[in-house]
Amino acid sequence: MSSLIPAEFFVRVDHQRCRRCKRCVMNCGFGALSFQDRVVADHKKCVACHRCATFCPEGAITIEKNPLAYKESGHWLPEYRKNIMKQAETGGMLLTGMGNDRPYFSYFDHMVLDACQVTNPSIDPLREPMELRTYLGSKPSALEFEEAPDGVRLKTQLAPQVKLDTPMVFGAMSYGSISLNAHRALARAAKEMGILMNTGEGGLHKDLYPFSDRIIVQVASGRFGVNQEYLNHGAVVEIKIGQGAKPGIGGHLPGEKVSQEVSETRMIPLGTDALSPAPHHDIYSIEDLAQLIYALKEATNWTRPVSVKIAAVHNVAAIASGIARAGADIIYIDGFRGGTGAAPTIIRDHVGIPIEMALAAVDDRLRKEGIRNRVSLICAGGIRHAGDMAKAIALGADAVAIGTAALIAMGCHVCQKCHTGNCSWGIATQRPELVRRLDPELAAEHLCNLIRAWSLELKEILGALGVNAVESLRGSRERLRGVGLSRVDLDILGIKPAGR
Amino acid sequence: MQQEFERIPSGCAISGIMSTKGRRMNGEAIIRSIALMHERSNGLGGGFAAYGIYPDFKDHYAFHMIYHSEQSKMDAEAFLEENFIIDRSEPIPTRVTPGITDPPILWRYFLQIKPKRLIVFGRVDSPRAFVVNAVMTINNSIPGAFVASSGQNMGAFKGVGFPEDIGRFYRLDEYEAYIWTSHGRFPTNTPGWWGGAHPFCLLDWSVVHNGEISSYGINKRYLEMFGYCCELQTDTEVVAYLFDLLHRQQKVPLRLVCQALAPPFWKDIDMMDEAQRQMYTAIRQVYGPGMLNGPFSFVVASSRYMIGLNDRIKLRPMTCAVKDDLVFMASEESAIREISPDLDRVWTAKAGEPIIAELEEGAAV
């Protein structure tokens, strides 16, 4: 029985302008367009990825929202009805891609930054040094020095530190969920910009070994692609406990995306679903996590910081404190807006808490316990621009991770169909004819541009704040004010309302 | 303590004199020096720190107190009696001075720690930590009571008014010290609070500061992690606490403390030789949250040192000079020439470069 679900979008082809070159037909990854004497659209298949419209040489295609797919209701919104219809037809759990798209309240949008006027001068980043360099890794609370014949010397040996030229890393996106060309672009850009990319849980393709000093290699519950060689091809080893888009459940890679090379890299059979277990079956409590942390430190000869990635959930502060005490060097907190290659819609949209609150609570808790220096905090989950980044840093993040923004820089149009493996942009797909579309060099250039642009903007913000190093903004909540937030919200965020 | 205003930005004048031989001078010169920079203050705050002024009580902790009421005095005294042997308790001598109105109750105590209390405190080895704790407790939990200074053989004299008037009010001509620092304040808001004037003191650290610390937010949170409470109305206190944390507690050499607070730029660190690069990289990695950012020049003193420091890009003025055993540091050269027209050497302090004057070995103070 064919589906009775109405089309979400209409593909409008202006046949006056169309030259019938069929480029759109070839470009659609979802099979929504065909050529029958002229271009014909199967509207129901369109996901509004805009590949056809972008590449139509005549500008003859527009995608429109189906204006009355569902009769208006303030409660029974179209997406709920669509989902019910889908489930009624299939009886399945619905999958989706990318981050939570529900209109939850954004705390970032209700915080504003400070600037200098008169009593302290702002600093001009065009004419004065402005420092963004950041080191990830555990810091001691004090340094010891000793007298040497040629002066004072450092006595303390620091734990391994990884340098970032700007306080950003790419979010964890696995090979499998995204294409090898996308991974290549991320690795190149990370190297070029002095930041890090993150393998996600899909292992590391051997082609990327030359970039290993700029890579976070992840160890997740499925242990895909994990071996001694892999661990030692990263600058940081990360234990993935959770992900903002799907806290409490494991990774999903639909079998459609497990190609020959993905299967080799992940060390799994070709074409099988790669569903990693919900928990790590060797981590049932915090002491088990500590064991894995030290096992990984041993495996890498104590030369790499070990990061633990968790999803932002209700009790995140206590969890983070435990992780810091368990010996992690970095904690990567992923908020409920964090992206995914595939996740059950119901989990993505309803589980987890906003990163702003989680970050504020974690930073506070670690300070109260006097152990903030022991870990670096990476925060992720919906960082959209340099303003979000600056606010996150002011709340206490050492660096932010950008996933969705990086994908958009590579061409992603946020159609949220990553899980289908049909990405027309060659990013979230393994179909060779689609992967080929993504030029890793061009995509890397766009990523570099994005990182450069955000870095420039961050410098501009720092200059306006009258400081010339990012560490003077880090955790400096005095430079944030809340607009339209409740007293409790302000209290959790540790900021004052505007006007105070 | 008043807490309606959390932080009052201000511009300022500072001046400091030290005899590296420990020779003691009365307060006339420092008053003349700071008075010359009258234009840099607006009558809403002035103060002095003096070292070597209590030779008869040099091993006692001299607590200079500011009280807003008899009640706060009684509360603070109850606390002091519980923890200290009070060997002397007296009003700080003042004289009626035009321009100084509504002074609070100004009192000083010469204290020794009760040995038993030190044991209860649990850190027998650390009487200084005990005193820091006592200062924090009074400032934060006794309403209307404020510890202006708490060091040995030193004291802070400060209040609301022009600094030269404050100096005469406190009869500084009658004290002799081998280090004098002073401050004239131009706050952009007026709490009219005597405790808010400079210098800021903790133990024998004193800070006079011209500028605004734009990194105050994180400096404060960093210090809170180590038990310091920054609840006063100015960002200057963080400087005193950072010196206390890094030098007294963590034993970081003074020059490196200064370089942690105003560190070299990465581009300069990258060009250093391996050992230096490692050291300064580690300093920035570990002490980054303590780095002072924004425009400042300050003079920090302790019983053995007078230290001048500018921010990393020199957004506030500071001139230094030497004449025989005297070292001068001031916002303007004129403030030094005013009291010592002939100088052996005079120079402008470079951005981020600490100027450290140290008491000579064997100087009797």
Interface residues (C-beta under 8 A of the other chain):
Chain A: C116 V118 T119 N120 P121 I123 E128 P129 E131 R133 Y135 G137 K139 P140 S141 A142 L143 E144 F145 A148 D150 V152 R153 L154 T156 L158 Q161 R367 G370 R372 N373 A394 L465 G466 V467 N468 A469 E471 S472 L473 R474 G475 S476 R477 E478 R479
Chain B: R7 P9 S10 G11 T188 G211 E212 S214 S215 Y216 G217 I218 K220 R221 Y222 E224 M225 F226 Q249 Q250 K251 V252 P253 R255 L256 F265 W266 K267 A275 Q278 M279 T281 A282 I283 R284 Q285 V286 Y287 G288 P289 M291 N293 G294 P295 R312 I313 L315
